[in-house]
Amino acid sequence: MTERVTASGSNQADWLAHFEERAAIREFEGGIARAEAERLALDETLAAFGPRPATLH
């Protein structure tokens, strides 16, 4: 299981970078279709970081 790495220290850029990296690894190295790779990456990112941080304006 992935350990949650941040609660107060994460920001939207970190969250998105983790998600994109995990999806790309699954798609290109694992041969998984992009939509399924993104679904799996979302599950993993939520486990690691929690919900996506809100954008501050």
N, C-alpha and C positions, 0 to 999 in steps of 0.2 A: 504494500500500500504506500502511496506517496504521502510523505509527511507535509502537512500544511506549513508553507515556508514563510508566509507573511500574514499579518492581520492589519497592523497599523503601517507597515513599511511598504506595502504594495501600492502601485499606482496603475493607472489604466494602460500605460505603455508596457509595463512589465507583464501585466496580465495578458495583453494581446500578443506580445512577443512569445510568451510561453505557449499560448494556444496555437499560434501560427507555426511555431517550430515543431510542436508535437504532431500537428496535422500533416505537415510536409514530410516528416520522417515516416509516418504511416503510409502516406500516399506514394512517395518515391522509393523508399527502401522496402516497404511492406507490400507494395502493389495493391493497396486498397483504394477503391473509388473515393474521389474527393469528398463526396457527401458523407460517406461512412467514416472516413478519416477525421473529418471535422466533428462528427458526433462523438467519436471516441476521445478526441482531443478535448472537447468541451467537458466531458465527464472527468477526465484527468485534471484539467485546469481548475475546475470547481473543487475537486478534492484537495488540490495543492494550495490554491489561493482563496477559495471561497467565491462568492458572487463577484461579478465584474464591478470594479469601482465606478462610481458615477463620474461623469465628466463635470468638472467645475467650470463655470463661466463667470 
